[in-house]
Amino acid sequence: MTRFAATFAKPRPALVAFITAGDGDTAANLDALVAGGADVIELGMPFTDPMADGPAIQKANLRSLAKGTTTADIFAQAAAFRQRHPDTPLVLMGYANPMTVRGADWFAAECAKAGVDGVICVDIPSEEDAELGPALRAAGVNLIRLATPTTDAARLPDVLNGAGGFLYYVSVAGITGLQQAAQASIEEAVARLKAATDLPVAVGFGVRTPEQAAAIARVADGVVVGSALIDIIAEHGEQAAPHLEAFTRTLADAIHGAKEIAA
């Protein structure tokens, strides 16, 4: 089984935890997320123009870039993570420029070499799949697609075509971290998406508390949390790891127990 398949086959929803590479002590922070119970790790590739990300992740990108973080550093962090955590799925999340500037084949090969399981590229829509998708799939790396509240029934098959790993439902038509969708709209959207695909559906954007995460986990296969974790790194800097682990554990406990509560 792939790492994604093994993770989402567990009889509980998954916590997908996002941090930005190069922001704080990345290795210690990644280890803290796993120790706290995160099931899937998203590692953000810092970029100067992160159009989907709100203020918290924008600032994390700038902190990372100010330290001189490079794509080579990110792949080194990914490879080291894979050595320490052989079973935890790792996703690189970012934007087209850093992923394609050296060519899609180069990027895909580096992902495979580092043990990266999946890639989320925010600004390459499914209509432009040829820019990155074929190279990733040829290298055995899942291209994780985004669906949004504006993804209608006519476009959804294009979004799902060539997708792998899981489907990421962006629950608000906006940027990360600032607002949360109504639970009823999330439940309707997840039901619609699950009727259209066998891929697990994970919900993100605006999830900040264990209570919010648990409510979503009752209907989704996974819950993505990012800005709330980034805020901890912003507050504690290089010493963020124990604080990250403690907060991640509250999220993981809420998510992992959500279906039992619902039952």
C-alpha positions in Angstrom: 0.0 0.0 0.0 1.1 3.6 -0.5 1.6 5.7 2.5 -1.6 7.7 1.6 -3.7 4.5 1.2 -2.4 3.1 4.5 -3.1 6.3 6.4 -6.6 6.9 5.1 -7.5 3.2 5.5 -7.3 3.6 9.3 -10.8 3.6 11.0 -10.5 7.3 11.9 -10.2 10.7 10.1 -6.7 12.0 9.5 -5.0 15.2 10.8 -3.1 16.9 7.9 -0.7 19.4 9.5 0.9 22.2 7.5 4.0 24.2 8.3 6.4 26.3 6.1 9.8 24.9 5.4 12.6 27.0 6.8 10.4 28.8 9.4 11.9 28.1 12.8 13.6 24.8 13.5 12.0 22.8 10.6 13.3 19.3 11.6 12.3 19.7 15.2 8.9 21.1 14.2 8.2 18.3 11.8 9.1 15.7 14.5 6.8 17.5 16.9 3.9 17.3 14.5 4.3 13.5 14.1 4.8 13.1 17.9 1.6 15.0 18.5 -0.4 12.7 16.3 -0.4 14.3 12.8 -1.2 11.7 10.2 -0.1 13.6 7.1 2.5 16.4 6.9 2.2 19.3 4.4 5.5 21.2 4.1 5.1 24.6 2.5 7.6 25.8 -0.1 8.2 29.5 0.7 7.3 31.9 -2.1 7.2 35.6 -2.4 3.6 35.8 -3.9 1.5 33.1 -2.1 -1.9 34.1 -3.5 -4.0 31.5 -1.5 -2.4 32.1 1.8 -3.5 34.6 4.5 -1.3 36.8 6.7 0.1 34.1 9.0 1.5 31.9 6.2 2.6 35.0 4.2 4.7 36.1 7.2 6.1 32.5 7.6 7.1 32.6 3.9 8.9 35.9 4.5 10.7 34.6 7.6 11.9 31.6 5.8 13.0 33.5 2.7 14.9 36.0 4.9 16.9 33.1 6.3 17.9 32.1 2.7 15.8 28.9 2.4 16.3 27.3 -1.0 14.5 24.6 -2.9 17.6 22.4 -2.3 17.2 23.0 1.5 13.5 21.9 1.3 14.4 18.7 -0.5 17.1 18.0 2.1 14.6 18.6 4.9 12.1 16.2 3.1 14.7 13.5 2.6 15.8 13.7 6.3 12.2 13.6 7.4 11.7 10.4 5.3 14.6 8.8 7.0 13.2 9.6 10.5 9.6 8.9 9.6 9.3 6.1 7.0 5.6 5.7 7.2 4.2 9.3 7.4 3.0 10.8 4.1 4.7 14.0 3.2 3.3 16.6 0.8 5.0 19.6 -0.7 2.6 22.5 -1.0 3.4 25.6 -3.0 3.2 27.5 -6.2 4.2 26.9 -9.8 7.3 29.1 -10.1 9.5 27.2 -7.6 8.2 23.8 -8.9 8.7 24.4 -12.6 11.6 26.9 -12.9 14.1 24.0 -13.5 11.6 21.9 -15.4 8.8 19.6 -14.2 10.9 16.5 -14.8 13.6 17.8 -12.5 11.2 18.7 -9.8 9.3 15.4 -10.0 12.6 13.4 -9.9 13.7 15.4 -6.8 10.4 14.7 -5.1 10.7 11.0 -5.7 14.3 10.9 -4.6 13.5 12.7 -1.3 10.5 10.4 -0.5 7.8 13.0 -1.1 4.4 11.4 -1.5 2.4 14.2 -3.0 2.4 17.7 -4.3 -0.2 20.5 -4.1 0.4 23.3 -6.6 -2.1 26.1 -5.9 -1.8 28.0 -9.2 -1.6 25.3 -11.8 -5.3 24.5 -12.5 -6.4 21.1 -13.9 -6.7 22.7 -17.4 -3.0 23.3 -17.3 -2.1 19.8 -16.0 0.5 19.2 -18.7 2.8 21.8 -16.9 3.5 19.4 -14.0 1.0 16.5 -13.7 2.5 14.1 -16.2 6.0 14.5 -14.7 4.8 13.9 -11.2 2.7 10.8 -12.1 5.6 9.3 -14.1 7.8 9.7 -11.0 5.2 8.0 -8.8 4.3 11.2 -7.0 0.6 12.0 -6.3 -0.7 15.3 -7.6 -3.2 16.4 -5.0 -5.9 18.6 -6.5 -8.0 21.4 -4.9 -11.8 21.6 -5.1 -13.5 24.8 -3.8 -17.0 26.0 -3.1 -17.1 27.3 -6.8 -16.1 23.9 -8.3 -19.3 23.0 -10.1 -20.5 19.7 -11.4 -19.3 20.5 -14.9 -15.7 21.2 -13.8 -15.3 18.6 -11.1 -14.4 15.7 -13.5 -11.5 17.8 -14.8 -10.3 18.5 -11.3 -10.4 14.8 -10.5 -8.8 13.6 -13.7 -5.2 12.7 -12.9 -5.6 13.5 -9.2 -4.1 11.3 -6.5 -3.5 10.9 -2.8 -6.5 12.8 -1.5 -8.8 15.6 -2.6 -8.3 18.8 -0.8 -11.5 20.7 -0.3 -10.8 24.4 0.2 -13.9 25.2 2.3 -13.9 29.0 1.8 -13.6 31.1 -1.3 -10.8 33.2 0.1 -7.4 32.9 1.7 -6.1 30.7 4.5 -6.6 31.3 8.2 -9.0 34.2 8.4 -12.5 32.8 8.1 -14.3 29.5 8.5 -17.1 28.0 6.4 -20.4 27.1 7.9 -20.5 23.5 9.0 -23.7 22.8 6.9 -21.9 24.0 3.7 -18.9 21.8 4.5 -21.2 18.7 5.0 -23.0 19.3 1.7 -19.8 19.8 -0.2 -18.1 16.7 1.2 -21.1 14.6 0.4 -21.1 15.9 -3.2 -17.4 15.3 -3.6 -17.4 11.8 -2.1 -20.2 10.9 -4.5 -17.9 11.8 -7.4 -14.6 10.2 -6.3 -13.1 7.3 -4.3 -10.2 9.6 -3.2 -10.3 10.6 0.5 -11.6 14.1 1.0 -9.7 16.4 3.4 -11.1 19.8 4.4 -9.0 22.9 5.1 -8.8 26.7 5.2 -9.9 28.4 8.4 -9.7 25.4 10.8 -8.1 26.7 14.0 -9.5 24.9 17.0 -10.0 21.3 18.1 -13.7 21.9 18.2 -13.8 23.1 14.6 -11.6 20.2 13.5 -13.8 17.6 15.3 -17.0 18.9 13.7 -15.4 18.6 10.2 -13.9 15.2 11.0 -17.4 13.8 11.6 -18.0 14.0 7.8 -14.6 14.3 6.1 -11.7 11.8 5.8 -9.2 14.4 6.9 -8.9 17.9 8.3 -6.1 20.3 7.3 -4.7 22.7 9.9 -2.0 25.3 9.0 -2.3 28.9 10.2 -2.9 27.9 13.8 0.3 25.9 13.8 2.2 28.7 12.0 1.1 31.1 14.7 2.8 29.0 17.3 6.0 29.1 15.4 5.7 32.9 15.0 5.3 33.2 18.8 8.0 30.8 19.9 10.5 30.8 17.0 13.3 28.2 17.2 11.8 26.9 20.5 8.3 26.2 19.0 8.6 22.4 18.9 7.2 21.4 22.3 4.3 23.9 21.9 3.6 22.6 18.5 3.5 19.0 19.8 1.1 19.9 22.6 -1.3 21.8 20.3 -1.1 19.1 17.6 -2.1 16.5 20.2 -5.3 18.4 21.1 -6.2 18.5 17.3 -5.3 14.9 16.8 -7.4 13.7 19.8 -10.4 15.7 18.6 -10.1 14.5 15.0 -9.3 10.9 15.8 -12.3 10.6 18.2 -14.8 12.5 16.1 -16.4 9.5 14.4 -16.8 7.7 17.7 -18.5 10.8 19.2 -20.8 11.0 16.1 -21.7 7.4 16.4 
